[in-house]
Structures are given as C-alpha cells and as structure tokens.
Amino acid sequence: MAAGGADKFSVLLPTYNERENLPLVVWLLARTFQESGINFEIIIIDDGSPDGTQEIAEQLEKIYGSAKIVMREIISVLFLSGTAYIHGMKHATGNFIVIMDADLSHHVSLYFIKQKEGNFDIVSGTRYKGDGGVYGWDLKRKLISRGANFLTQVLLRPGASDLTGSFRLYRKEVLQKLMEKCVSKGYVFQMEMIVRARQLGYTIGEVPISFVDRVYGESKLGGNEIVSFLKGLLTLFATT
C-alpha cells in the first residue's frame, strides 16, 4: 500500500532528557503531516527522564489531543535497543511506522514521498549517499561513524549505504517480523534490522538526509557503546 489515502503514520519517538527538544520536534512533525494531508500519531516513549520530559509530553498530549500524541513510559537499561520500539508498537495504530530521534537531528518529510515512489517495505535515511551528510560533529565522531559504516559494508555487504542511522520508515508488519528476528542490543540493533531485512527479501529505499547534531542535551554515544558495536558486528558477520 503506498503512502497517502487511508494510510496512517505512527511516529515512535524514544526520549531521554529531551524536554527542550520535544515541543519543537512534535510541532515540526505535526505541521509536516498536516500540510501533506497525512493521518498521523506521535508516540512518545520516555525512559524515565529526570529532567521533566514526561511532563512536557503530557502537556503536548493536552494541546494536540490524545488521538495525535500518546505518552508512554518504560524503564530499561536496553533503551537503545528495540525495547522502546517494541513498547511503542503495542500502542501504534498506523500501518506505517516511522522511527526517529527526538533531538531535532532528523526531518520526516521526504519519507512518504520516497515510499510512494517505490512502494518500499522500508525507507532508510542515509548520511553517506547523494547529498546526505553530517553537520555539527567533531572529527572524532565523524571518524567513528565513517569507520563503523565502512567495517559494516566490508564484512556484511548489506546493500544499503547507512546501517547505523536511526531514521527509518517501516511497514508495520515488516517491523514486527524483523523485531522477532533481531537479537542485538544497543547501536547494533539498527544495523541488524537492515541485514535481516535483506535476508528476508524486503525492499529498501534510501533517502539522503542531512544529519544535524543536537542543539540541546548530550549524545548517548560512549566508549561502552563503541565496544558493544564492534562485538555485535563480528557476531553478525559470524552468524549471517
């Protein structure tokens, strides 16, 4: 089913300490969907933020209505894995699921256009193709990202140019099937989703995106995540 018509998009927004960013990203999403005439809902999945993110989400739910904004909470040490998405999908009523960050680094508008053009099962944002790129990162962060993507391409040959990004659109039934297959945690989760999708024969479209580093808050990427990524990459290489 192509985007448009009776389709509905459920945006899953995992949050942790995003009180500054959340109102703006919700406003941008709502405006984009409304201007495009697209039916939508935004599901905010908060991981016990101590900064008042939940209170902001509850205010947004009152402003936009509970049919458009849904606030849910999880407490999970595996927040960066699929835990938040599994939780969010339980409440999603759309036939398409958009997963993205809540830190204003992503913009959703190109996704329905690309899905409609190719009737894809998955549409993935790519920083490493066409006019895509990264802005606001220091050299170290760029090298880590490029290096991770290069290693992934060499070892797994996935047929997609950006496996570590977290900005994607899925058909709901496809996302559910991939969740059943994926076992990775942390940042490896996004990579495994694409690898498994290729194995299962799902179609993947790519949209070049300009990834802009967060203005407010801090990145969750640290040394432990890098080590976990490398371990996960080698595990996928050995098992796929």
C-alpha positions in Angstrom: 0.0 0.0 0.0 1.5 3.3 -1.0 1.6 6.4 1.3 -1.4 8.6 1.2 -5.1 7.8 1.1 -6.2 5.7 4.1 -2.7 5.2 5.3 -1.7 6.3 8.8 1.8 7.0 10.0 2.8 6.2 13.6 6.0 8.0 14.7 7.8 6.4 17.5 9.9 8.9 19.5 12.1 7.4 22.2 13.2 10.1 24.6 15.6 10.5 27.5 16.1 14.1 28.8 14.6 15.8 25.8 12.4 18.5 27.4 14.0 21.3 25.3 13.8 19.4 22.0 10.4 17.6 22.3 8.0 20.5 21.8 9.7 21.7 18.7 10.1 18.2 17.1 6.4 17.5 17.8 5.4 20.8 16.3 7.5 20.2 13.1 6.1 16.7 12.7 2.5 17.8 13.2 2.9 20.7 10.7 4.6 18.4 8.1 1.9 15.7 8.4 -1.0 18.2 8.4 0.3 20.2 5.4 0.7 16.9 3.5 -2.8 15.7 4.4 -1.4 12.6 6.1 -3.1 10.9 9.0 -0.6 10.5 11.9 0.0 9.9 15.5 3.2 10.5 17.6 4.0 8.0 20.3 6.5 9.3 22.9 8.3 6.5 24.7 10.2 8.0 27.6 12.9 6.1 29.6 12.3 7.7 33.0 13.8 11.1 32.1 14.7 13.0 35.3 14.6 16.4 33.5 10.8 16.7 33.2 10.4 15.3 29.6 7.3 13.3 30.7 5.6 16.5 32.0 6.3 18.2 28.6 4.9 15.2 26.8 1.7 15.2 28.9 1.3 18.9 28.1 1.7 18.2 24.4 -0.9 15.5 24.6 -3.4 18.0 26.0 -2.5 20.6 23.3 -2.7 18.2 20.3 -5.2 15.7 21.7 -4.7 12.1 22.8 -5.5 10.9 19.2 -2.4 12.5 17.9 0.1 12.4 20.9 0.4 9.3 23.0 2.7 9.3 26.1 4.2 6.0 27.4 7.0 5.3 29.8 9.5 2.5 30.1 12.4 1.9 32.5 15.0 -0.1 30.6 18.8 -0.4 30.6 18.3 -1.6 27.0 16.7 1.7 25.9 18.9 2.0 22.8 17.9 -1.5 21.6 14.5 -2.4 20.2 12.9 -2.2 23.7 11.4 1.2 23.1 10.1 0.3 19.6 8.5 -2.9 20.8 6.8 -1.0 23.5 5.7 1.8 21.1 4.4 -0.6 18.5 1.9 -2.0 21.1 0.2 1.4 21.0 0.7 2.2 17.3 -2.5 2.2 15.2 -0.8 3.2 11.9 0.1 0.8 9.0 3.4 2.6 8.7 5.9 3.1 11.5 8.5 5.9 11.5 11.3 5.6 14.0 13.5 8.7 14.6 15.4 10.6 17.2 13.7 13.4 19.3 16.8 15.6 19.2 16.0 17.6 16.1 18.6 15.8 14.0 16.0 14.3 11.6 13.3 15.7 9.4 10.5 13.4 8.3 9.0 15.0 5.2 10.9 13.1 2.5 9.8 9.7 3.7 6.3 9.5 2.5 7.4 10.7 -1.0 10.1 8.0 -1.3 7.7 5.3 0.0 5.1 6.3 -2.5 7.6 6.3 -5.4 8.8 2.8 -4.9 6.2 1.2 -2.6 9.1 0.1 -0.4 8.8 -2.1 2.7 11.5 0.1 4.4 12.8 3.6 3.7 16.0 4.4 5.4 17.7 7.8 5.8 21.3 7.8 4.6 24.1 10.2 5.5 26.5 8.6 3.1 24.8 8.8 -0.3 23.8 11.6 -2.7 23.7 15.0 -0.9 23.4 13.4 2.5 25.8 14.5 5.2 26.6 15.2 8.9 26.8 18.6 10.4 28.0 19.7 13.9 30.1 16.6 14.7 33.8 16.9 15.6 36.4 14.9 13.7 36.4 12.1 16.2 32.7 11.5 16.0 32.8 11.6 12.2 35.7 9.1 12.1 33.8 6.7 14.4 30.7 6.9 12.3 32.5 6.5 9.0 34.7 3.7 10.4 31.7 1.8 11.7 29.9 2.1 8.4 33.0 1.1 6.4 33.5 -2.0 8.5 29.9 -2.9 8.2 30.0 -2.6 4.4 33.1 -4.7 4.1 32.0 -7.5 6.5 28.3 -7.7 5.8 27.7 -6.3 2.3 24.2 -5.3 3.2 23.2 -3.5 0.0 22.4 -0.3 1.9 24.7 2.7 2.5 23.9 3.7 6.1 23.3 1.0 8.6 24.0 2.8 11.8 21.4 5.6 11.4 18.1 5.6 13.4 15.8 7.4 11.0 13.6 4.9 9.1 10.1 4.1 7.9 8.7 0.6 8.0 5.5 -1.1 7.1 4.2 -2.1 10.4 4.0 -5.9 9.6 7.6 -5.8 8.3 8.9 -4.1 11.5 7.0 -6.7 13.6 8.6 -9.5 11.7 12.1 -8.0 12.0 11.7 -7.5 15.7 11.1 -11.2 16.1 14.3 -12.0 14.2 16.6 -9.4 15.8 18.7 -10.3 18.9 21.1 -7.3 19.0 21.2 -4.7 21.7 22.3 -1.0 21.6 23.6 0.6 18.4 24.0 -2.8 16.7 20.2 -3.1 16.7 19.7 -0.7 13.8 22.4 -2.5 11.7 20.9 -5.9 12.3 17.5 -4.7 11.2 18.7 -3.9 7.7 20.8 -7.1 7.5 17.8 -9.2 8.5 15.5 -7.3 6.1 17.8 -8.1 3.2 17.8 -11.8 4.2 14.1 -11.9 4.3 13.8 -10.2 0.9 12.2 -6.9 2.0 12.6 -3.9 -0.3 14.6 -1.0 1.0 14.6 2.6 -0.4 17.1 5.2 0.7 16.7 9.0 1.2 19.8 11.2 1.5 19.5 13.1 4.7 21.4 16.0 6.4 22.0 14.8 10.0 22.4 17.8 12.2 23.9 17.3 15.7 21.7 18.0 18.7 21.4 21.6 19.9 20.2 20.7 23.4 21.3 17.8 25.6 24.1 15.3 25.3 24.7 12.4 23.0 24.3 8.9 24.5 27.2 7.5 22.5 30.2 6.5 24.6 33.1 4.1 24.8 31.0 1.2 26.0 28.6 1.6 23.0 31.6 1.5 20.6 32.9 -1.7 22.1 29.4 -3.2 22.0 29.0 -2.2 18.4 32.2 -4.0 17.4 31.3 -7.1 19.2 27.8 -7.1 17.6 29.3 -6.5 14.2 31.5 -9.5 14.5 28.6 -11.6 15.8 26.5 -10.7 12.8 29.4 -11.5 10.5 29.8 -14.9 12.0 26.0 -15.7 12.0 24.6 -14.2 8.8 
